[in-house]
């Protein structure tokens, strides 16, 4: 097993990305507190550069490359948010980037990735293996493969979300009792877990996933990594990794209390709620922790709760339907 990051690596990532990443706000809302019976704080990553937390890990990874590696460029695979994060980080650092994206990824995510200067290679999610495609491209071009989650520096970079949550709460004299994080491959959850438990060791962390794609919840219960049967078909296009990452699960297993699953209807209501009550554009994948709170999937009464709203890159036509 390769080396795993620690809270010290998250702190190092925070220093590295500070000049380019935004420190996003931690939002509270009396109406949400009334619904849940808790003091809820939402980490608003739709306001992050590129519209999601993914920029944090991408920049932390790419900034570590040598000059020679930068000249050869990078290859990444993503349904959209990691794609935009890598593309923008590569643009800032002056290196070429190729992104392998599914054909059914939202048009907005493809457009924004291309606008950041990346070359896009499309694949069929149901029939083709994106890992094999990305590895071949990297080998052909001598480029560095940048995984979406199963990487030391990616996890450490994503962990700066959790570090900021703790810093904001401690400034108010608080520590979280419960932290909810959306989960695809588990990189965000791993980084947040390291940062949170460094300062709040008693906090309970939960993965949140859509129905039929709850591989983390089932893996935590089984004590080993298990796979989803379905490969696609969810409104939450950014949470469709088939299994937890090998490295991310090694970090998450001792830190995470369990997994929570939400329905598509609950996700739709959460997107609507965020727009109407918070005036915040949230994509379905980023809304699952909020969906878990609004639907009462966890009893958090009397607690201090932090939930990561992870991104806002939603197709405009879909968003219009969800908030109508």
N, C-alpha and C positions, 0 to 999 in steps of 0.2 A: 504494500500500500504506500503510495507517495505521501510526502509530508502533508499534514493538514494545518490550516491556518488557526491562529489563536486570536484572542482579543487584542494582543499587542500588534498583530498584523492588521487588524481592522483600524487601530489607531494610526498605524503607519500609512494605510490607505487614505485615511481622512486627511492627513497632512499633504499627501501627494495630490489629491484631487481638489483640495480647497480652492485653488486659484481658478478652476474652470467649472466646477459643479455648483449648483445652487443649493443652499441650505433651505429646504422646503419647510413650510409652516406645519405646526401641529394644531389642528383645528378642533374646537369643541362646539357643541350645539345643545342648548337647553332642551330642545324637543327630543333629541336623541337620548339624552340622559333620562328624560321622563319615560321614554319607551322602554329602556333597558333597566332602569333602576340603578344605573351605575354612573360613574364619571368617565365618559368616553372621550378619547382623543384620537383623531384621525390624522395619520401622516400623509400629507397631500403630495404624493409623487407625480400626479399629472402636471404639476407645476415645475418639475425637474426639467433640465435641458433634454431635448428630444421627446419630452412628454412621458417619461417613465424612469424608474429607478435603474434601468439597464445601463444608462450612460455611466454610472458610478463604477461598476465592475469593468466595463469595457475600457474606460480610460485608464483605470488602475492596471489592467493587463497590458495594454498597448504601450503605455509609457515606460514599461519595464524592458521593452525590446531594445536590442543593441542597434547601432547605426546600420550594420549590415542587414539585420533582420528587418528593419524598417524599409530599406530599399527594396527588399523582396516582397514586402506587403503581407497582408493577412487574408485568411479565408474564414468565414463564419457561416453558421446555419441558424435560421431563425424564422418564425412566422411574422416577425415585424419589429418588436421592441428591442431585442438584442441586435437586430439588423441595423436599426437606426442608431443605437448606441455605438456600435463598432464603426459604422460609416462616419459618424460625426467625430468620434475620437481619432480615427485615421486621418480625416480631413485636417483636424487641428494639429496633428503631429506630422503631417506631410508625407503620408504613405498610401499606397494603393490598397483597395479593399474589394474583395469579391464576396458576395453574400448569396448563399443558397436558400431560397425561399419557396414555400409551397404555393402552388398555383391558386389555391383558394384563400390565401392570406388577404386581408383587407386592402383594397386599392390604395387607401390613404397611406398605409404603412409602406407599400412598395414605392409610392411616389416620393415620400419623404426620404426613403433610403437612397433612391436614385438622385434626389436633389442634393444630398450630401456628398455626391461624387462616387458612390460605389457602383460596381458592376453587379448586376443581378442575374443569377442563374435559377430558373424556375424548375420545380420538380412536382411529381404527383404524389401527394401524401399517402394515398392508398396503395400505390404500386411500386414506388421507388424508395430506396434507402438514402436518406439525406446525409447520413454519416459517411457512407461509402462515396457518395458524390463529392462531398467536401474534402475528404482525405485525398481523393484522386486529384482534385484541383490543386490542393496544397502541394502534393508531390510533383505535379507537372510544372508548377511555377516556382517551386522552392520557397513557398510562402509558409507563414506560421498559422497553424490552425487555432482558432480562438473559440473554444466551446462555449455554449450559452450558460452553463452552470457548473459543470464538473471540472473546476480549475481553481487552484490555490488563490490566485490573485483576483479572479472573478468573485469568489465567495467573500474575500476580504473587502473588496470594494463595495459589494452589496451590503455588507455589514455596517457601513457608515450610516445607513438608514436607522438601524437600531441604536447606534451610538448617539445620533442626534435626538432620537426619542428620549433616551435616558437623560441626556444633558438638559433638554427642555423641561422634562418632568421634575428633575432634581432642583432646577432653578425655581420651581413652584413649591418645593418642599414635598414632592410626591415621588413614589416609586410604583411601577405597574404591578398589579396582581396577575393580570392576564394579558397576553399579547397574541393577536391573531394575524397570520400572514398567509397570503395566497401562495399556492404551491404548484409548480409544474415539474421542473427537475430538482428543485429544492435548494438552489443557490442562495436566494434571498432569505429563506428561512434559516439556513445554516449561518449566514453572516449575522443576521439579526439575533439569533440565539447566542452566538459568541459574545456579542456586544452587550446584550441585555443581562445575561447571567454573570457577566464580569462585575456588574454594579448592582444587580437585583437578583441574587441567586435563588430566591424563593418564588420568582415569577413563573407562572405556567404559560408555556408557549403551545399554540395549536396551529397545525396546518389547516387551510381551508381550500376545498376543491369542489368542482361541479360534479353532479351525479354522473356515474359511469366512467369518471376519470379520477377516482379517489384512490389511486395507487399508494399514496403516502399513508392515508388513514389505514388501509388494509395492511400495509407493510409494517407500520408501527405495531399493529395488533398481532401480526404473525411473527414479528421479531426478525424478519428478513425481507429483502426486496421482492415485491410481487408486481406483476404487470397488469395493465389494463387490457381488456379484450378489444375494445373499440379503438380505432386510430384517429377518428375524426367525427364531425357531426355536432359539435357543441358550439353554443353561442360564445363560449369562452375560448376563443381561438388561441390565446396565449398560454393555456394551461393543459396542453394535450400531450405532454411528454408521456411515453408509454410506461416508463418505470422511474423510480427515484434514481438519481445519480449515485454511482458507487462511492465517490468521495463525499458528496453532500449527505448521503444517508449515514455514513460513518460519523459525520459531525452531528447530524440531527438526532440520531437514535438516543443518545444519552441525555439530550437536552429537551426533547419535545414530549409534552404530556399526552398527546394524542391528535387525532384528526377529526375534522368536522366537514360534513358534506352538505351542500346546498342545491336546491332545484333551480332549473332555468327560470321559472316564474319568480322565484325569490331574487335571483340575480337581476331580472328585469326591473323589479320593484326597487331594488337598491340603486340602480342607475338613475331611475326616475327620482328617487328621494334625494340623491346627491345633487342633481340638477335643480330641483325645486327648492330645497331647503338650504343647501350649501352654495348654490350657484357654481357648482363644480362639474366639469365634464369628466366623466369616468367611463372607461371602457368596461365591458362585461367582465373580463378577466380580472381587472383591478378592483371590481366591486364585490367580490365574493366574501371578504371579511365583513364588510358592511352588511351584506345579505344575511350572514350568520347572526349578526347582532339584531337586526330588524325582525328576523323570524324567530328569535328566541332559541336558536339551536344550542346555545350554552346559557346556563343560569349564571349571570354575572352581577346579580343584585348586590349593591353595597361595595363593589370593587372599583379599583382604578384600572381602566382597560385602554390599551393602545391597539389600534388596528391600522395596518398599512394599506392605504388605497394606492395601488401600485402603478397605475398608468391611465392615460386619457386618450390614447390613440384609437378612436373608434370611427368607423365609417360614418360619414354625415347622414346618409340615408337611413342607416340602421338606427343611429342615435335619435333621429327625428321620430321614428316609430316608437322607440322605447320611452320617450318623454312626452309623447302626444297624449 
